[in-house]
Amino acid sequence: MAYAENDLDIYYAVGNTNTQRQESEIAFIIKKRNSAGWKLISTTSAIVDNKNQFSNLYLFWEKLS
C-alpha cells in the first residue's frame, strides 16, 4: 500500500502580489517540488494585514511513497 506524505510551503508577500519577481519565485518553488516528486494538491491565499498589503500564499503538497 502506498504511503502519502504531505508538506506545506508558505510564501510571504508584501505589497503588490503580482510582480514579476514574486511570480518567478513561486514558479521556482513549484518546479523544485515537482522535480522532487511532489504533486501540488491545493493552494490558498490569505490577507494578513490589509493596511500594509501583507499576504500569504499556502502551497499544499503530496508525495506518494
Rosetta blueprint (number, residue, H / E / L):
1 M L
2 A L
3 Y L
4 A E
5 E E
6 N E
7 D E
8 L E
9 D E
10 I E
11 Y E
12 Y E
13 A E
14 V E
15 G L
16 N L
17 T L
18 N L
19 T L
20 Q H
21 R H
22 Q H
23 E H
24 S H
25 E H
26 I H
27 A H
28 F H
29 I H
30 I H
31 K H
32 K H
33 R H
34 N H
35 S H
36 A L
37 G L
38 W L
39 K E
40 L E
41 I E
42 S E
43 T E
44 T E
45 S E
46 A E
47 I E
48 V E
49 D E
50 N L
51 K L
52 N L
53 Q L
54 F E
55 S E
56 N E
57 L E
58 Y E
59 L E
60 F E
61 W E
62 E E
63 K E
64 L E
65 S L
